[in-house]
Amino acid sequence: MNRKPSVTVIIPYKNNLKYLFLTLNSVFKQSYKNLKILIIYDDEDRSDLYKIKKFIKNIKSKKIPFIRIEVNKKNLGVGYSRNKGIKKSNSKYVAFLDSDDLWAKNKLKTQIDYMEKNKQVFSHTSYYIIDDKNKIISNRNAKSVITFDELVKSCDIGLSTVILNLRFLKKNKYFFPKIKTKEDFVLWLKISRNLKTMRGINKKLTYYRKTSDSLSSNKFTSLINGYKVYRNYMQFNRINALYHLILLSFNYLKKNLR
């Protein structure tokens, strides 16, 4: 029997112990078994590190995937922490998961089977939006095909839904930029320029947690970084950058008013 391709789950961590163990448990329960978990500990305060190691040690007797912790010497941010995870991985695929999000049991299996069958280097899925009490408050549907021209107007790809071919990432030197929010949007835009079309699976396999204190909930920071996406990373002129920022904001409001 052919062995299923390997996947590394990259989880940056900083000061989020309230949700991390729930997140890890959702990975442990995956029906897909050829996986590794790589936690990038990105907190200069080391107080949670012992608790995480203790949690892992206490469940080692159970059938859980291989799990490793990489400790950053200083706080690098989620983007650079994911980059470190990419560089440390040697699997066929990498899957990104934020430390407060959750996965459905068949998330990895559904996506990797799809990518193998259709020879895709990138895929994402639909997802639920949950609050701090795990209550579903909204959802987002993934388009089966999305182009750069569509994506640049509205960021419709959830980070914790994405799986990428590792060789494709490293060959093209695709990494997350140093920006506090929308670092994932920049990466998806760069990849979409290369691939022409990006594939989505319209199945809700991820639970994205929206909290009031999250970086993405800071509207001013989000607007500033949205402008940087277009001006600094997409190299749009000022007028074009502002135009696309207005489009992005409008589409964001439209999605949240549904």
BELHU-V383035 format. One line per field, one symbol per residue. ss: DSSP state (a for helix, b for strand, c for the rest). A space follows every 10 residues. Layout:
BEGIN
ss = ???
END
This chain:
BEGIN
ss = ccccccbbbb bbbcccaaaa aaaaaaaacc ccccbbbbbb bcccccaaaa aaaaaaaacc cccccbbbbb bccccccaaa aaaaaaaacc ccbbbbcccc cbbcccaaaa aaaaaaaacc cbbbbbbbbb cccccbbbbb ccccbbbaaa acccccccaa acbbbaaaaa accccccccc ccaaaaaaaa aaaaacbbbb bbbbbbbbbc ccccaaacaa aaaaaaaaaa aaaccccaaa aaaaaaaaaa aaaaaaac
END
